[in-house]
Amino acid sequence: MARDKILPVDEKKVLEQLHKFKCPMPYYVLRAYFMGNIVTPHRDVSPIATIKNIWGGELPQFVSIDDLNELLDVLINSFWNSLIRHQKRNDPFRLINSPIEATRPGLSSQALLRQREAEGFYNGLFNGQQSVDLPKKAHDSLNRIDEIRAMLGGMHVLMEDNSKAASDNELLMTAKNVQQLLLALQHEINVVIQDCMRYRRRQMKQPLFSDVIYH
């Protein structure tokens, strides 16, 4: 029997539900959070539990059961399931598409956007725990994600500080640096995804491994 085809997510419907139920995470952060949660080595993960965690431990308040069903259908059957395919090497996860403008406001916004995406993936991977047992490649890539996140935070602060002059050439160079960090961040996230997938497959066959590192 052929597997059901996973349809592309309807971003408009997702955004409508997030707005309707006052989701504390913006769409782009939630997307990265879901991706981290999908591949985390923690075994007690479920989409319903993840949604509860996002709203502070409980499902958001709803007027009718139809409202709840619609929320779960959009966030799980559509949004969550659309991200599962990015566990395949030939369909890597990509950060949200957002043009980089070589201006102070544009670079400040872009650096913050990418920093928060990195944090979303990081938090989803940890699944609310203080540590997570990761295979070595994933551990090393997560360290690099931490470094990239810190650099993006520094760029955001710098672009917000109008007391420090920046020429057009300097802004163009900063834009190029942000683009390089974006590509590096995306690469390291996909290394974590692939290594965690391999680790989880091995876990199903043999529960204990010598290459696990607690992060």
Secondary structure, DSSP 8 states (H G I E B T S, - for coil): ----------HHHHHHHHHHTT-SS-HHHHHHHHHHHHH-S-SS--HHHHHHHHTTSS----SSHHHHHHHHIIIIIIIIHHHHGGGSTTS----------SSHHHHHHHHHHHHHHHHHHHHHHHTT-S--EEEHHHHHHHHHHHHHHHHHHHHHHHHH-TTS---HHHHHHHHHHHHHHHHHHHHHHHHHHHHHHHHHHHHHH-S--TTEEE-
